[in-house]
Amino acid sequence: MNSSKQEVFVLWFEDIGSDDLSIVGGKNASLGEMISALKKQDIRVPD
């Protein structure tokens, strides 16, 4: 199986961002951006 994001059925929020807008939609891409930013600041975010 190819590791391309478009062939994966589940993507974790920490792995997506604004570049994935066409795959996951706007709200999910925004959540991914927010979660990535919070984790960089050592703020725990539930999966």
CORMO-V173744 format. One record per run of one state. SS is the DSSP state (hx for helix, st for strand, lp for the rest). FROM is the first residue (numbers start at 1). TO is the last residue. If there is no record, write none. Layout:
ss: {SS SS}
from: {FROM FROM}
to: {TO TO}
//
This chain:
ss: {lp hx lp hx lp hx lp hx lp}
from: {1 5 8 13 16 18 25 26 41}
to: {4 7 12 15 17 24 25 40 47}
//
